[in-house]
């Protein structure tokens, strides 16, 4: 029976993480593409206050994803559980995805022409959260003390 921390399983886990990351990044691009395909409802007025609130929420979610991911990865390394690294990344990506979803919300609720900024916030967050091999390796193998 193979150990979950064998090199083959580590490579598979990293490949899986990177595939998920690409899909999550692509979904933000898909949301943006949706704004070109679907027409905005008629009679919407620009609402700068709503846009600023949504942008604040998007920035908060994207920025909060960093310490949360860091805490979860530290826990994964402490417990020597590579599966927790995957969970840490998925939580961080989901939090960045919130910005993209808020961009879609802004597109449909207002006629604000800067709705795309929310997609940029989400995409930049996703790009920064590219899965790192070191995180999986550190959680998979015990390091010598001393």
N, C-alpha and C positions, 0 to 999 in steps of 0.2 A: 504494500500500500504506500502511495506517495505521500510525503509530508507536504502540508500546504506551504511550507517555506522553501521548497526546493527551487532551484534556479528556473526550471521549466515553468513552474506555477507562477513565479514572480514575473517572468516575461509575459505570460498569458494575462496576468492581472494588469500589467502596465499597458499592454495592447488594448485590453478591454476599457481601461480608464481613458485612453486616448481616443478610442472610438466613441465612447459616450461624450467626451469633451467636444469632439467634432460635431456630433449630433446636436448638442446643446447650443453650440455656437451657430450652427446652421439654422436652428429654430429662430434665433433672433433675426438672422438674415431673412428667413421666411416671413416673419412678422412684418418686416420692413417691405418686402416684396408685396405682401398682402395690401399694403396701403396704396400701391400703384394699381392693383387689380380691382379693388372694391372702391366704389365712389363714396365720398362722405355724404352723410345725410344733409339734405338741404336745410337752409335757414339757421345754420349754426353760426354763432358769433365767437370771435376770439375771446378767450377768457384767460388773461395773463395770470390772475391770481390762482386759478386752478392749475395752470401749467406749472407755476412755481411750487405749489404744494406737491404735485406729482413728481416734479424734479427733486424736491427735497426728500420725498419718500424713496425715489430711485437711488439717489446718492447714499442715503442712510442704509438701505438694504445692501447695496454693493460694498460700501465701506465696512459694514458690520460683518460681511462674509469673511473678511481677512482674519480678524481675531478668532472668530468661531472655528474656521478651518485650522488655524494654528493650534488652538486648544485641543481640537479633536485629533489632530495628527500627533501632538505630544502624548495624548492618552494612548493612541495606537502604538507608539514607540515604547511607552512605559509598559504596556501590556503585551508587547511583542505580537501584535495581531494586525496583519496586513489588510484584513478585511475592513477594519476600522478606517484605514486610510481611504479606501474607496468611498465609504460613507461620508468621510470628511469632505472629500472633493464634491460629491453629489450635493451635499447641503450647500456648499459654497456656490456651486453652479446654479442651483435652484434660486438662491438669493439674488444672484446677478440676473437671472431670468425674469425676476420681478420687474426690473427696469424696462425690459422689452415689452412685457405685458402692460405696464403703465403707459408706454408709448402708444400701444394699440388703443388703450382706453382714451388717451388724450386725442388721438386721431378721430375717434368716433364721437366724442363728447363735445369737442370744441373745433373751431376753425383755425386754431393756432398753427402758424406755418413752421414753428420750430419743434414740432413733435418728434422729429428724428433725433434730437439730442438725447432723448431717453433710450433710444436704440443704441446710440454710441456709448452711453454709460454702461449699458448691459454688456455690449460686445467687448469693451475695454476690460471690464471686470473678468469676463470669460477668458480673454487672451492672457491676462495676468495669472489666472488660475490654471495654466497649462499643467497637466500632470507631470510631476517630477519623479524620476526614477529613484532618487535618493530617499524620498519619503517612504516609498514601498520597501526599499532595501533596509532602511533603518528600522522599520517596524517588523521586518521578516527575520532578521538575524540579530542575535544578542551580541552586543559589543563587549569586549573584555573590560572589566573594571580596572581602574588604576591609571 
